[in-house]
Amino acid sequence: RSHHHLILYLIFQIRFLNGAGQNKQHDNGFEASQIMKKRFGTIFNSDCLSMFKNSNHAAAIWKRNAPPKFQNWIDALPTATLPSTRMILRPGDVRVGVSKACNNHGMELSPHLQWLIEDITALTHIFCEVMPTSFVRLRLDRVTTNACRKFHVDAITTRLLCTYRGTGTQYGTSLKGKDPSKILTAPTGSPIMLRGTLWPKQPNTTVLHRSPPIEGTGETRLVL
């Protein structure tokens, strides 16, 4: 039987950032990569995500793993039961909004579903602490083609993604506008924050990202 890999991305984005003052750098907690020439950092707890705003890193990955039983559960879910929706919400309404979207697609309430809902809610609040905003845009799309297959920088201020199932976001450093020669993949369950073209500080980011190319593989992605 063909195995469908579903990728659940958590994407929160804002188009404007207020109060882009020049703050003192705080790089403690980041492990800079030699390959990426210190353009991204690996962090090991959610508190360090706040350093993303004030550091020279164009991207930050929170290295973590989802509970093993949750991972087994979400990996086994049929494609049709996963939610597909687009919402613009206040952070305080995310839990209810995600719960309704899951219920509308026939997902049965369980400890694993509850963990997913609470994790999305928690990441929303973490994102809003880092990048103060009154609303977040959540998008859930099922993808079977090579959507966003080209390396790019988003025309927004910043974005947070988290792959709950399947292959994570691919990224790398661009030299002279070319595609990265070294392609890395964010681990499943590890949120990644990426600066966009509207980030107020200079120089512009050289960290590009893309969705993993899956067309023709039988893989199905669910992108939030």
N, C-alpha and C positions, 0 to 999 in steps of 0.2 A: 504494500500500500504506500502510495506517495505521501511523504511527510510534509505538512504545511508548516512553515516557520512564520510565526506572526511576530511582527515587531511593533511594540507599543512604545511610542515616543511621547515624552512629556515636553511640550513646547509652550513656554510662556514668553510673550514678547511685548515690548512697549516701543513706541515710536519717538517719544521725547523723554529726556532726562532733565529734571529741574535741579538747580544748584550744583552745577559742575565745577565746584571750586577745586583749587589745587591743594590736595591733602598730602600730608607726609606719608611716604611709603612705609608699608609694614609687610615684609615678605616672610616673616616667621610662619612656618607651617607649610610652605611650598617646597616641593622638591622639583627643581628645574631640570628639564631634559636637555642633555647635550645635543641630541639630534635636532630638537626644535629650537636650539639656540635661545633658550630661556623665554620663548614666546608663549609657553603654556606651563602650567604647574599641576602637580598631583597633590591632592590634599586628602586628609584621612579623617576629618570630621566636619560636620555641617557648619560649625562656627568659623572655620577657615574660609568659607565661601565669601564672607564679608570682605576679605582681603583682596578679592578679585577686583573690587571697585577702585582700590587705591594703589594697585601694584602695576608693574610693567607687563604683566602677563595678559595676552590677548585671549586666553582660554584657560579654564580651570576644570579639572576632573575630580570629582569626589569619589575616591576608590572605596567601593563597598560591595557587598553581596546581598541579594534578597534571601529571605529564609528559604532553605532547601525545599520544604513542603510546598511553599507558595510557588516556587519555580516549577516544580513538577506539575502543579495544578494548572498554571497558566500555559505551560507548554502543551498540555493535553486538551485545551479547550477547542471546540469546533469553531471554525471561522465565523459562522453565521451568528454566534452568540456574543461576539465582541462588539462594543458600541461604536457607532459612527455618528459624529455630531460636531457642530461648531457653535461655540458660545463665547460671549463677552460678559464677564461677571465681575462683581466685587469679590475680593479675596474671601470674605466671610460667607459667600454663597457657593463656593466651589464644592464643598462636601455634598450639599443637596443637589447641585447641578450634575455632578458626576454620578451620584447615586441614581438619579432619575434616568440618565442616559444608559446606565448599565441595566436598570430594570426594564426599560423600553425595549431592549434587545434580548430579553429573556434570561439574563444572568441570574442564577439562583443565589440568594444571600447565603454566605458562608464565611467562616473566619478568614479564608484566603481573599475573597472579594472585599471584605471589610478592611483587610490590610492594604489592598490596592487603593481603595478609596481614601484611607487615612494617609497613605504615603503621598498620593497626589496632592491632598490637602496640605500636608506638611511642607512639601516642596514649594507649593504656591506661596506659603507664608515666608519661607526662607528667601525665595526670590524677591518678594515684596519688601523684605527687610534690607536686602542688598540694593535693590533698585526701587526706591519708593514710588509707588503708583497706585491709583485708586481702582484700576480695573486691570484684569488680565484677559488675554485672548487664548482660549483653549480650542484646539482643533483636533478632531479624531477622524482620520481618513483611512480607508482600506486601500492598499496599493499593491498591485501585482505587476506593474511596469517599472521602467527605470525613471521614476519621478525624481527630479532634482539630482540627476546622476552626474551633472557637471560640477566641478569644484567652484565654490563661490563664497562671497561674504554677503550676508543678508543686509538689505537696506533698512535696517532698524537699529536701535541702540544696543540691545543685547537680547539673548535668547538662552533659555535653559531647556535641555532635552534629557530624557531618561528612557533608555531602552529596557523595557520589562521582559521582552521575549524576542529572541532572534538576534540578528547581527546589529551591532551598534553603529552609531554615526562614524563615518570615516573622515579623517582630517590630516592635515600636514602643512608644512611651511612652503609658501610660494616665493620663488626667487625670480625677480625681474618679470613678474606677472605670469609666470608659467605654472602649470599644474605641479603639485608636490612630487618630488622624485621618491620620497619615502612616505608611504601611506600607512597611517595608524588607524586603529579601530577602538572606539570607546567600549569598555567591557559592559556586558549585559548587567543592568541594575545600577550602573554608576552614572549619576547625573553629570552632564557637561554644560558649562556656561561658555558662551562665545560672544565676543564683541562684534558689533556690526559697523556699517559705514557711518552711522549717525553718532557713534561714540564721540564725545566732545574733545577728547585728548588726542594729541598728535604724538608720534606718527600714526598713520593708518595701519590697521592690523594686516599682517601678512599670513595669518593662519586662515586657511580655507577649509571648507567642509563640504560633504555631499552625503546623500543617501546611498547606501550600498547598491550597486547594480544587481538586479534580481530577475530581470525579464528572461523568460524561457526556462527558469529553474524550477518552477512550481511553487516558489516561495510566495507567501502572502504577508504583507506588512500592514500593521495597524499603527498609524502615526498620530500622536496627540501633540 
